[in-house]
């Protein structure tokens, strides 16, 4: 689900609209932290799209989780 860049940052490989994959990734992530509800993108609370550790990019998002 992840691509690592040359700096070791994890980029979500499925883009902006892979709701099932983003939810699956968040289910197994020990670093998941829900963002404020106004910033949610997915209907399901536990989704990488709704995590405060994600930073949007043009194609997807980067995960800032230390793990």
PATOR-887905 format. One record per residue: x, y, z of N, C-alpha, C, O in turn. Coordinates in pm, 1 decimal, decimal comma, always signed. Example, Ala and Ser with C-alpha at 12.3 -4.5 7.8 and 13.67 -1.06 7.14 Angstrom:
! residues 2
{pt {+1319,0 -569,0 +780,0} {+1230,0 -450,0 +780,0} {+1320,0 -330,0 +780,0} {+1423,6 -331,9 +846,5}}
{pt {+1285,0 -225,0 +708,0} {+1367,0 -106,0 +714,0} {+1290,0 +3,0 +787,0} {+1340,9 +113,8 +803,9}}
This chain:
! residues 67
{pt {+79,9 -120,6 +0,0} {+0,0 +0,0 +0,0} {+83,8 +126,6 +0,0} {+33,5 +235,8 -26,3}}
{pt {+211,9 +111,0 +29,7} {+297,0 +228,2 +47,4} {+415,7 +226,3 -47,8} {+467,9 +120,3 -82,4}}
{pt {+456,7 +344,4 -89,1} {+579,0 +365,1 -163,7} {+668,5 +452,8 -77,1} {+621,3 +551,1 -20,1}}
{pt {+794,7 +419,5 -66,4} {+886,8 +504,0 +9,5} {+970,8 +585,1 -87,7} {+1023,0 +532,9 -186,3}}
{pt {+982,8 +715,7 -57,5} {+1065,6 +799,5 -142,3} {+1210,4 +797,2 -94,0} {+1243,1 +725,6 +0,7}}
{pt {+1295,1 +873,4 -157,2} {+1437,6 +871,7 -124,6} {+1466,1 +923,4 +15,5} {+1572,6 +896,2 +70,9}}
{pt {+1371,9 +998,0 +73,8} {+1387,5 +1049,3 +209,9} {+1322,9 +957,9 +314,0} {+1322,9 +989,2 +433,1}}
{pt {+1268,1 +845,5 +269,3} {+1207,1 +750,1 +360,3} {+1062,8 +780,4 +395,2} {+1005,3 +712,9 +480,5}}
{pt {+1002,5 +880,0 +331,8} {+861,2 +912,0 +357,7} {+772,3 +809,7 +289,4} {+801,9 +763,0 +179,4}}
{pt {+662,0 +775,2 +356,8} {+567,6 +677,6 +302,2} {+457,4 +750,1 +226,1} {+386,1 +832,5 +283,4}}
{pt {+443,2 +719,9 +98,1} {+336,9 +774,3 +14,9} {+234,9 +663,8 -11,4} {+271,5 +551,9 -47,4}}
{pt {+107,6 +695,6 +6,7} {-0,6 +600,8 -18,1} {-11,3 +579,8 -168,5} {-33,5 +675,6 -242,5}}
{pt {+4,2 +456,8 -214,5} {+12,9 +429,6 -357,8} {-120,8 +429,9 -430,9} {-122,6 +422,4 -553,7}}
{pt {-231,7 +438,1 -359,9} {-362,5 +422,0 -422,9} {-435,1 +552,5 -453,9} {-545,9 +549,3 -507,5}}
{pt {-376,4 +665,6 -422,0} {-436,5 +792,9 -459,8} {-539,5 +847,2 -362,6} {-543,2 +810,0 -245,3}}
{pt {-623,2 +936,3 -414,3} {-719,3 +1011,6 -332,2} {-853,4 +942,6 -310,0} {-928,3 +982,6 -220,8}}
{pt {-885,3 +841,2 -387,8} {-1020,8 +785,0 -379,0} {-1023,3 +633,4 -357,6} {-1116,1 +566,4 -402,9}}
{pt {-925,1 +580,1 -291,1} {-920,2 +436,3 -260,9} {-966,9 +416,3 -116,1} {-887,9 +382,9 -27,8}}
{pt {-1095,0 +437,2 -94,7} {-1149,3 +439,2 +40,9} {-1132,1 +306,4 +114,6} {-1101,8 +306,1 +233,9}}
{pt {-1150,7 +194,7 +46,3} {-1134,3 +64,0 +112,4} {-989,6 +41,5 +155,3} {-964,5 -3,2 +267,3}}
{pt {-895,6 +71,7 +68,6} {-754,5 +52,0 +101,0} {-709,5 +145,9 +213,4} {-631,9 +105,6 +300,1}}
{pt {-756,7 +268,5 +212,5} {-719,9 +363,8 +318,3} {-776,0 +319,8 +452,9} {-711,6 +339,0 +556,0}}
{pt {-894,0 +261,7 +452,9} {-953,3 +210,8 +575,6} {-875,8 +89,0 +625,6} {-847,3 +78,2 +744,8}}
{pt {-841,7 -2,9 +534,7} {-765,7 -122,2 +572,3} {-630,2 -84,3 +631,8} {-588,4 -142,7 +731,7}}
{pt {-562,2 +11,4 +572,4} {-431,8 +54,0 +622,6} {-444,1 +113,6 +762,2} {-359,5 +88,2 +847,8}}
{pt {-548,1 +192,1 +785,9} {-567,6 +254,7 +917,1} {-602,0 +152,4 +1024,3} {-566,3 +171,1 +1140,7}}
{pt {-670,6 +44,7 +987,6} {-708,1 -58,2 +1084,9} {-586,6 -123,0 +1149,5} {-592,4 -162,6 +1265,9}}
{pt {-477,3 -134,3 +1076,2} {-358,2 -201,4 +1128,5} {-248,5 -103,6 +1171,2} {-138,0 -144,9 +1206,4}}
{pt {-279,2 +24,1 +1167,8} {-179,2 +126,1 +1200,5} {-186,5 +162,9 +1349,1} {-290,4 +207,4 +1397,9}}
{pt {-76,6 +144,0 +1419,3} {-70,7 +180,2 +1560,3} {-53,5 +328,4 +1584,5} {-65,5 +374,4 +1698,1}}
{pt {-25,6 +404,1 +1479,5} {-5,0 +548,9 +1492,6} {-126,3 +631,2 +1451,5} {-121,9 +754,0 +1457,4}}
{pt {-235,3 +565,4 +1409,5} {-352,8 +639,4 +1362,5} {-403,6 +736,4 +1469,3} {-421,6 +699,2 +1585,2}}
{pt {-425,9 +859,9 +1428,3} {-483,4 +963,2 +1514,4} {-590,1 +1035,0 +1435,1} {-558,6 +1097,4 +1333,8}}
{pt {-716,4 +1028,6 +1477,6} {-821,1 +1094,2 +1398,9} {-801,2 +1245,3 +1394,5} {-769,2 +1308,7 +1495,0}}
{pt {-820,8 +1300,0 +1277,3} {-814,1 +1444,6 +1258,2} {-945,0 +1505,3 +1309,8} {-1037,7 +1431,8 +1344,0}}
{pt {-953,1 +1635,7 +1315,7} {-1078,7 +1700,0 +1354,0} {-1182,6 +1665,2 +1247,7} {-1149,7 +1654,1 +1129,6}}
{pt {-1305,3 +1648,4 +1288,7} {-1409,2 +1598,7 +1198,8} {-1428,0 +1686,2 +1074,6} {-1465,1 +1635,5 +968,8}}
{pt {-1403,4 +1814,5 +1086,1} {-1417,5 +1904,5 +971,3} {-1317,8 +1872,5 +860,1} {-1339,1 +1910,4 +744,9}}
{pt {-1209,5 +1803,1 +893,9} {-1106,3 +1768,6 +796,6} {-1122,9 +1627,3 +739,4} {-1043,9 +1585,2 +655,0}}
{pt {-1224,5 +1554,4 +784,6} {-1246,7 +1418,8 +736,9} {-1285,1 +1418,5 +590,1} {-1355,0 +1507,9 +542,4}}
{pt {-1238,4 +1316,6 +519,0} {-1271,1 +1297,2 +378,6} {-1356,8 +1172,5 +361,8} {-1449,2 +1170,5 +280,5}}
{pt {-1326,2 +1069,1 +438,4} {-1398,1 +941,7 +429,9} {-1512,9 +939,3 +530,5} {-1507,5 +1006,3 +633,6}}
{pt {-1616,6 +861,8 +499,7} {-1729,7 +846,5 +591,7} {-1690,5 +765,4 +714,5} {-1739,2 +791,1 +824,6}}
{pt {-1602,8 +667,9 +695,4} {-1559,1 +583,0 +805,4} {-1453,0 +656,9 +887,1} {-1356,9 +709,5 +831,0}}
{pt {-1470,3 +660,9 +1019,1} {-1378,2 +737,2 +1103,7} {-1234,2 +689,1 +1091,5} {-1143,3 +769,6 +1070,7}}
{pt {-1212,9 +559,4 +1104,3} {-1075,8 +506,7 +1102,2} {-1033,7 +480,2 +958,2} {-1054,6 +371,7 +904,1}}
{pt {-974,9 +580,4 +899,3} {-925,6 +575,9 +762,4} {-804,0 +666,2 +754,7} {-799,8 +771,3 +818,6}}
{pt {-706,8 +626,1 +677,9} {-589,3 +712,6 +661,1} {-629,3 +849,1 +607,0} {-562,2 +948,7 +634,1}}
{pt {-737,7 +854,5 +531,0} {-784,7 +982,4 +478,3} {-831,2 +1076,0 +589,3} {-839,5 +1197,1 +569,0}}
{pt {-861,2 +1021,2 +705,6} {-908,5 +1101,4 +818,5} {-804,9 +1113,5 +930,5} {-837,8 +1156,2 +1041,1}}
{pt {-683,2 +1076,9 +902,7} {-578,5 +1079,0 +1004,5} {-507,0 +1214,2 +1006,6} {-479,7 +1272,8 +901,8}}
{pt {-477,7 +1261,7 +1124,5} {-407,7 +1390,8 +1133,5} {-260,9 +1381,0 +1096,0} {-193,5 +1483,5 +1085,9}}
{pt {-209,6 +1260,5 +1075,3} {-70,3 +1243,0 +1035,9} {-51,4 +1237,0 +884,0} {+60,9 +1218,4 +837,3}}
{pt {-158,1 +1252,3 +806,7} {-145,9 +1249,7 +662,0} {-133,5 +1392,8 +608,7} {-192,4 +1487,1 +661,6}}
{pt {-54,3 +1404,7 +501,5} {-37,6 +1532,9 +432,4} {-65,2 +1508,8 +285,3} {+1,0 +1427,2 +221,2}}
{pt {-162,2 +1579,4 +232,9} {-204,2 +1560,3 +94,8} {-95,0 +1601,7 -2,6} {-21,5 +1697,8 +19,9}}
{pt {-86,9 +1526,3 -110,7} {+0,1 +1559,5 -223,6} {-88,8 +1568,7 -347,0} {-209,3 +1545,1 -338,6}}
{pt {-30,7 +1602,5 -460,5} {-108,9 +1614,2 -583,6} {-175,6 +1481,8 -621,2} {-289,7 +1480,9 -667,4}}
{pt {-104,9 +1369,8 -601,6} {-159,4 +1239,9 -641,3} {-221,6 +1160,0 -527,9} {-307,0 +1074,9 -552,8}}
{pt {-180,4 +1185,9 -401,8} {-222,3 +1101,2 -291,2} {-198,2 +1173,7 -158,9} {-240,1 +1288,1 -141,4}}
{pt {-130,0 +1105,9 -65,7} {-87,3 +1169,0 +59,1} {+36,7 +1100,4 +110,8} {+66,9 +987,0 +73,5}}
{pt {+108,2 +1169,5 +196,8} {+225,7 +1115,5 +264,2} {+189,2 +1093,9 +409,5} {+123,0 +1178,1 +470,2}}
{pt {+231,7 +982,0 +465,9} {+207,0 +950,8 +606,1} {+325,7 +997,1 +688,7} {+440,0 +962,9 +658,1}}
{pt {+299,4 +1074,9 +793,6} {+405,3 +1125,5 +880,3} {+424,7 +1039,8 +1005,1} {+494,4 +1080,4 +1098,0}}
{pt {+364,4 +923,7 +1007,4} {+379,5 +832,0 +1119,5} {+525,6 +792,3 +1136,1} {+593,2 +764,5 +1037,1}}
{pt {+575,7 +789,2 +1259,9} {+714,2 +749,0 +1279,5} {+737,6 +599,6 +1256,7} {+852,1 +557,1 +1241,4}}
{pt {+632,3 +520,7 +1254,2} {+646,7 +374,7 +1236,1} {+644,0 +334,6 +1091,6} {+654,9 +216,1 +1060,3}}
